[in-house]
Amino acid sequence: MSIDWHALGTVLAVTLLSTVGLVGVFTLGVVGLSRPGAAVARGGAYACFAACAAAVAWGIWLIVAK
């Protein structure tokens, strides 16, 4: 049994980048909701949360579709 280190490194890199990116987008959404009275910030926050939900749904679809 041999380990494909290149594939393992690729999976690790993509996982780290996507996790950091998704957490960053969610954080932007939380910050947008914490701005009182800013309608534009609230709309951006909802867009960030929608992007997070879409990323989670896409990940679930990738797992289930196999």
QUIGIQUI-V185380 format. One record per backbone hydrogen bond with DSSP energy under -0.5 kcal/mol. CO is the residue of the C=O (numbers start at 1). NH is the residue of the N-H. Records with the same first field share a line. If there is no record, write none. Layout:
# QUIGIQUI-V185380
CO: NH + NH
This chain:
# QUIGIQUI-V185380
3: 5
4: 8
5: 9
6: 10
7: 11
8: 12
9: 13
10: 14
11: 15
12: 16
13: 17
14: 18
15: 19
16: 20
17: 21
18: 22
19: 23
20: 24
21: 25
22: 26
23: 27
24: 28
25: 29
26: 30
27: 31
28: 32
29: 33
30: 34
32: 35
34: 36
35: 38
37: 39
38: 42
39: 43
40: 44
41: 45
42: 46
43: 47
44: 48
45: 49
46: 50
47: 51
48: 52
49: 53
50: 54
51: 55
52: 56
53: 57
54: 58
55: 59
56: 60
57: 61
58: 62
59: 63
60: 64
61: 65
62: 66
63: 66
